[in-house]
């Protein structure tokens, strides 16, 4: 296989991966926007695998642009356009994921607050003989997502 054929094959492979990942993220974004995050969970592992492949392959190209320079100009232009579309979808996807994260955290906080408010005060006494001021039971809440 010649260098030009190898470069063309690389361009086409990266183009295909970019388009598939763009389509995947667009579908996930629609699911988030339509209130169906559970649909995303089912294919999360495959999306992560595709994203890792994309990160690795695009990193190789960034480190050595000559890998694609011998490919067909039309394929390289198609890759540039696909990458632009991917960047746009990725930005929208990140916004949808961030919104879903904030909603989930708000729900957890509200539930934790309601649970704490619904508890009856503890009737224990402190070491000095006065009634304890708080509930000795804890509600765990981790602020990191």
matplotlib code that plots the C-alpha trace (Angstrom):
import matplotlib.pyplot as plt

x = [0.0, 1.4, 1.8, -1.1, -3.4, -2.5, -3.2, -6.5, -7.5, -6.6, -8.6, -11.6, -11.3, -11.2, -14.0, -16.2, -15.4, -16.1, -19.4, -20.5, -19.5, -21.3, -24.5, -24.2, -23.8, -26.6, -28.9, -27.8, -28.4, -31.9, -32.5, -31.4, -33.4, -36.5, -36.1, -35.0, -31.6, -32.2, -31.9, -28.3, -27.3, -27.9, -25.3, -22.8, -20.0, -20.1, -20.1, -17.1, -15.2, -15.9, -14.8, -11.6, -10.8, -11.5, -9.3, -6.5, -6.7, -7.0, -4.1, -2.0, -2.9, -2.3, 1.1, 1.9, -0.2, 1.8, -0.3, -3.2, -1.4, -1.1, -4.9, -7.3, -8.1, -11.9, -11.6, -9.6, -12.1, -14.9, -13.0, -12.6, -16.4, -17.2, -14.9, -16.7, -20.0, -18.7, -17.4, -20.9, -22.7, -20.1, -20.7, -24.5, -24.0, -21.9, -24.6, -27.3, -25.2, -24.4, -28.1, -29.0, -26.3, -27.6, -31.2, -30.0, -28.1, -31.1, -33.3, -30.9, -30.6, -34.4, -34.9, -32.2, -33.8, -37.2, -35.8, -34.0, -37.1, -39.4, -37.3, -38.4, -35.9, -33.7, -34.4, -30.9, -29.0, -25.5, -22.6, -23.4, -27.0, -28.7, -31.0, -29.0, -29.6, -29.6, -30.5, -27.7, -28.6, -26.8, -27.9, -24.9, -24.7, -21.7, -21.4, -19.2, -20.9]
y = [0.0, 3.4, 6.3, 8.2, 5.1, 4.8, 8.5, 8.3, 5.2, 7.1, 10.2, 8.0, 6.1, 9.3, 10.8, 7.8, 7.8, 11.6, 11.2, 8.3, 10.0, 13.2, 11.3, 9.5, 12.8, 14.4, 11.6, 11.8, 15.5, 15.1, 12.5, 14.9, 17.8, 15.6, 14.4, 10.9, 10.6, 6.9, 6.4, 7.7, 5.3, 2.2, 3.2, 5.1, 2.5, 2.5, 6.3, 6.4, 3.8, 5.9, 9.1, 7.4, 6.2, 9.7, 11.3, 8.8, 9.1, 12.9, 13.1, 11.1, 13.4, 16.5, 15.3, 14.2, 16.0, 14.3, 11.2, 12.7, 15.1, 12.5, 11.7, 12.9, 16.6, 15.9, 13.5, 15.9, 18.7, 16.4, 15.6, 19.3, 19.8, 16.8, 18.1, 21.4, 19.7, 17.5, 20.6, 22.2, 19.1, 18.5, 22.0, 21.5, 18.1, 19.5, 22.1, 19.4, 17.2, 20.2, 21.1, 17.4, 17.4, 20.6, 19.2, 15.9, 17.7, 20.0, 16.9, 15.3, 18.4, 18.8, 15.1, 15.4, 18.6, 17.0, 13.9, 16.0, 18.2, 15.2, 13.6, 14.0, 15.7, 13.4, 13.2, 12.5, 14.5, 16.0, 15.3, 18.3, 17.2, 19.6, 18.4, 17.8, 20.5, 18.4, 15.1, 12.6, 10.9, 12.0, 12.5, 12.0, 14.5, 14.6, 17.9, 16.5, 14.9]
z = [0.0, -1.0, 1.3, -0.5, -0.1, 3.5, 4.2, 2.3, 4.4, 7.6, 6.6, 5.7, 9.0, 11.0, 9.0, 9.6, 13.3, 13.6, 11.8, 13.9, 17.2, 16.0, 15.3, 18.7, 20.6, 18.7, 19.7, 23.3, 23.3, 22.0, 24.7, 27.4, 26.0, 25.8, 29.4, 28.6, 30.2, 30.9, 27.1, 27.2, 30.1, 27.9, 25.4, 27.6, 27.4, 23.6, 23.5, 25.8, 23.7, 20.6, 22.3, 23.5, 19.9, 18.6, 21.3, 20.5, 16.7, 16.6, 19.0, 16.7, 13.8, 15.8, 16.8, 13.2, 10.6, 7.8, 8.5, 6.6, 4.2, 1.4, 1.4, -1.2, -0.9, -1.0, 1.9, 3.9, 3.3, 4.3, 7.5, 8.2, 7.8, 9.9, 12.6, 12.6, 12.9, 15.7, 17.6, 17.4, 18.5, 21.3, 22.7, 22.7, 24.3, 27.0, 27.8, 28.0, 30.2, 32.5, 32.7, 33.6, 36.3, 37.8, 37.8, 39.4, 42.1, 42.8, 43.2, 45.6, 47.7, 47.8, 48.8, 51.5, 52.8, 53.0, 54.7, 57.3, 57.9, 58.3, 61.0, 64.6, 66.8, 68.8, 72.5, 73.5, 76.1, 75.6, 78.0, 80.2, 80.8, 78.4, 75.6, 72.4, 69.8, 66.6, 65.2, 65.8, 62.5, 59.4, 55.8, 53.5, 50.6, 48.3, 46.5, 43.7, 40.7]

ax = plt.figure().add_subplot(projection="3d")
ax.plot(x, y, z, "-o")
ax.set_aspect("equal")
plt.show()
